[in-house]
Amino acid sequence: MHRLHRLLLALAWGNFALHGVALGLSWFGLRPGSVAAPLAERMAFLAARPAAWSWGWGVWMLCTFLLVGYMAVLLRLLPERSAAAQLALVLTAAGMAADLLCDVIQMQVLPLVAAADPPEIALFLAFERLAFTGGATVANGLYTAGVLLMTLRLRGLVGTPANLAGWATAVSGSTMALAGLLASPELLMASTGPTIGFYGVWTVLVARDFAGKAGDKAGGKAG
């Protein structure tokens, strides 16, 4: 197996595992300080600067690098680097830039504003909305567009399960983006799990199909 195929498989499983860890940390460590909690409770939680809050967003930041790394390696493995595939990587990288900024606001700015004396409620809500919509709609929307474009480019190169996982990621990711526009924590919570789950499965299935084809070619040459 070519080293790029091995790297793609490693990045796929890394994406699958780390995104799963991030989801778990979100439920147990981030939810008390998120918009899902009452305003007074989440401000009190963030004012204490809990380690779980920083660790949780730190893991999500690592996830963005794995996502972009996966797309970059996948682009290199394509037989022809079409404009759609290149645009998919550009959109994903742009999503990473937006995501990292929003994560920094979550990690550093919101706890700082929450701890102000007297409380700066209006300022807190403004930064919170910026991070919420920026992450769910802008960053996730760019990621979703990147996965969709890459899924379209991979037609004929991967199997039906991988294609279906790509489309499922695009549909649930679009729902996440809508949740950011509507400022709906309920819709965001309902769509985040499926989006991350389908994305993780997509990365693994695509990498598996590419590795399988590489093995078949190697076997054919040996025969």
Secondary structure as UniProt FT lines:
FT   HELIX           3..25
FT   HELIX           26..30
FT   HELIX           31..33
FT   TURN            35..36
FT   HELIX           39..47
FT   HELIX           51..77
FT   HELIX           83..104
FT   HELIX           105..109
FT   HELIX           110..114
FT   HELIX           121..133
FT   HELIX           134..139
FT   HELIX           140..153
FT   TURN            156..157
FT   HELIX           160..182
FT   HELIX           185..222
//
